[in-house]
Amino acid sequence: MSEAKRVAVVTGSNRGLGKAIARGIARTGAHVVVTARAEDAAVRAANELCAEGLSASGHQLDIADSASVARAMADVGYQYGRLDILVNNAGIAIDRGQAAASADMEKVRATLDTNIMGTWRCCTAAIPEMRKNKYGRIVNVSSHMGTFGELGPGSVSYRVSKVGVNALTCILAAELDNDGILVNAASPGKVDTRLAYGKANYTPEEAADTFVWLATLPSDGPTGGLFFQRRPLDW
Ligand SMILES: NC(=O)c1ccc[n+]([C@@H]2O[C@H](COP(=O)([O-])OP(=O)(O)OC[C@H]3O[C@@H](n4cnc5c(N)ncnc54)[C@H](OP(=O)(O)O)[C@@H]3O)[C@@H](O)[C@H]2O)c1
């Protein structure tokens, strides 16, 4: 691998939108660390990208496990000497139809621990690696379901988790403004993945475009924004 290559970590990139984002970033010339809860799933997906002539490797990463997160980011820093791009894609949606007033609090805890805490954990572990080179692009995968003005009933913990992801995006962007680290979030729309249960308007490849764009922004690019198909989305 050439030393000038950007190095990207994409969480939950063994399948679905994450795999399409990993492929899209690798096509820009970066090295992509494909990650998954199960190491063999990460390595299998990375090998698929390598077979397409792209630069990729696989690493175990469970964003709900602090030790796994710390190990993955430190390994990337050690192995490649840099971590330029983090796409926080991994997420779960396990409370469809649930009302806030009668929520299963175990599902709430699991959803928040993965979608918001997991995203946050990955950021805190990756930022020190990014600061070493005064360069970073953090892209958080959010959802229209976390748009503040459109909050309604159903999927309560998923919605709350994505509101949290949007808030974290704004706060980190403001904190890191002078560190060369741009932090943005985007909603992919309804994408044909396991999470969408067949209700989709976009293929993972179509939806990945905005995330690849945000992952490769120039230094005067936006920070602290929420986007949909490259356009700013109202929070
Ligand atoms: N599909 C849509 O319509 C849609 C709409 C709006 C937003 N999104 C967002 O898009 C992102 C990707 O979802 P998707 O549609 O591609 O769903 P998906 O096909 O279900 O993929 C989810 C990915 O996240 C991984 N994951 C779940 N928990 C994890 C954990 N604790 N640690 C590491 N990886 C974990 C899964 O890994 P395993 O294989 O191990 O389960 C899988 O790779 C999510 O953040 C989701 O909220 C999707």
The ligand as a MOL file (V3000), in Angstrom:
LIG
                    3D

  0  0  0     0  0            999 V3000
M  V30 BEGIN CTAB
M  V30 COUNTS 48 52 0 0 0
M  V30 BEGIN ATOM
M  V30 1 N -31.9160 0.7690 4.9060 0
M  V30 2 C -32.5470 1.9190 5.0820 0
M  V30 3 O -33.6130 2.1770 4.4820 0
M  V30 4 C -31.9770 2.9490 6.0330 0
M  V30 5 C -32.6510 4.1720 6.1610 0
M  V30 6 C -32.1240 5.1370 7.0010 0
M  V30 7 C -30.9470 4.8960 7.6820 0
M  V30 8 N -30.3250 3.6880 7.5570 0 CHG=1
M  V30 9 C -29.0790 3.4760 8.3160 0
M  V30 10 O -28.1020 2.9090 7.4750 0
M  V30 11 C -27.1400 2.2030 8.2670 0
M  V30 12 C -26.8500 0.8570 7.6440 0
M  V30 13 O -28.0170 0.0870 7.6650 0
M  V30 14 P -28.4150 -0.9320 6.4910 0
M  V30 15 O -29.6890 -0.4440 5.9270 0
M  V30 16 O -27.2710 -1.2160 5.5960 0 CHG=-1
M  V30 17 O -28.7930 -2.1940 7.4110 0
M  V30 18 P -28.2200 -3.6770 7.4730 0
M  V30 19 O -28.1760 -4.2880 6.1290 0
M  V30 20 O -29.0470 -4.3090 8.5420 0
M  V30 21 O -26.7190 -3.4760 7.9660 0
M  V30 22 C -26.4250 -3.0650 9.2520 0
M  V30 23 C -24.9490 -3.2730 9.4740 0
M  V30 24 O -24.6360 -2.8300 10.8000 0
M  V30 25 C -23.9150 -3.8820 11.4250 0
M  V30 26 N -24.0390 -3.8270 12.8840 0
M  V30 27 C -25.1390 -3.8800 13.6530 0
M  V30 28 N -24.7940 -3.8070 14.9570 0
M  V30 29 C -23.4300 -3.7070 15.0000 0
M  V30 30 C -22.4840 -3.5870 16.0360 0
M  V30 31 N -22.8210 -3.6190 17.3340 0
M  V30 32 N -21.1770 -3.4770 15.7010 0
M  V30 33 C -20.7830 -3.4680 14.4080 0
M  V30 34 N -21.6460 -3.6140 13.3740 0
M  V30 35 C -22.9540 -3.7150 13.6740 0
M  V30 36 C -24.4790 -5.1580 10.8320 0
M  V30 37 O -23.5690 -6.2250 11.0840 0
M  V30 38 P -24.0430 -7.7550 11.2460 0
M  V30 39 O -23.9580 -8.3550 9.8730 0
M  V30 40 O -23.0570 -8.3110 12.2130 0
M  V30 41 O -25.4490 -7.7490 11.7840 0
M  V30 42 C -24.5390 -4.7400 9.3700 0
M  V30 43 O -23.2790 -4.8130 8.7620 0
M  V30 44 C -27.7500 2.1390 9.6880 0
M  V30 45 O -27.1250 3.1070 10.4980 0
M  V30 46 C -29.2000 2.4930 9.4640 0
M  V30 47 O -29.8000 3.0780 10.6030 0
M  V30 48 C -30.8020 2.7140 6.7460 0
M  V30 END ATOM
M  V30 BEGIN BOND
M  V30 1 1 1 2
M  V30 2 2 2 3
M  V30 3 1 2 4
M  V30 4 1 4 5
M  V30 5 2 4 48
M  V30 6 2 5 6
M  V30 7 1 6 7
M  V30 8 2 7 8
M  V30 9 1 8 9
M  V30 10 1 8 48
M  V30 11 1 9 10
M  V30 12 1 9 46
M  V30 13 1 10 11
M  V30 14 1 11 12
M  V30 15 1 11 44
M  V30 16 1 12 13
M  V30 17 1 13 14
M  V30 18 2 14 15
M  V30 19 1 14 16
M  V30 20 1 14 17
M  V30 21 1 17 18
M  V30 22 2 18 19
M  V30 23 1 18 20
M  V30 24 1 18 21
M  V30 25 1 21 22
M  V30 26 1 22 23
M  V30 27 1 23 24
M  V30 28 1 23 42
M  V30 29 1 24 25
M  V30 30 1 25 26
M  V30 31 1 25 36
M  V30 32 1 26 27
M  V30 33 1 26 35
M  V30 34 2 27 28
M  V30 35 1 28 29
M  V30 36 1 29 30
M  V30 37 2 29 35
M  V30 38 1 30 31
M  V30 39 2 30 32
M  V30 40 1 32 33
M  V30 41 2 33 34
M  V30 42 1 34 35
M  V30 43 1 36 37
M  V30 44 1 36 42
M  V30 45 1 37 38
M  V30 46 2 38 39
M  V30 47 1 38 40
M  V30 48 1 38 41
M  V30 49 1 42 43
M  V30 50 1 44 45
M  V30 51 1 44 46
M  V30 52 1 46 47
M  V30 END BOND
M  V30 END CTAB
M  END
